[in-house]
Amino acid sequence: MGKQTKTNLLQGTLSMLILKTLSRGSLHGYEIVQRIQQTSDDVLKVEEGSLYPALYRMEEQGWVEAEWGASENNRRAKYYKLTRAGRKQLAGETANWQRVSGAIAKVLQAA
């Protein structure tokens, strides 16, 4: 598997995780990182260097919308929320992930 394929797979997976996290409500970047880490029992850790480019890409594609607001500690923060197109994208990515991970599980069981 070439480097490009590996990166695309990781980016797609990150997008799916972010979209799923935002499906529960609007969050700012740090909250997204925390929620993914907590939900995965600290197995998945998203770096800011990966998160923000993914969010900007998803905003350009119309999957998320962003607006400025105040965080819990009264700091200015950009809050992201899922759009209708983002919900549709999440459904497609989730179905594909389940299909692919099921196929991988079959190969591992047969080996």
BELVEN-V934596 format. One record per helix or strand of 3 or more residues. SS is the DSSP state (h for helix, s for strand). FROM is the first residue (numbers start at 1). TO is the last residue. If there is no record, write none. Layout:
# BELVEN-V934596
SS/FROM/TO, SS/FROM/TO
This chain:
# BELVEN-V934596
h/3/22, h/29/39, h/48/60, s/64/70, s/76/82, h/84/110
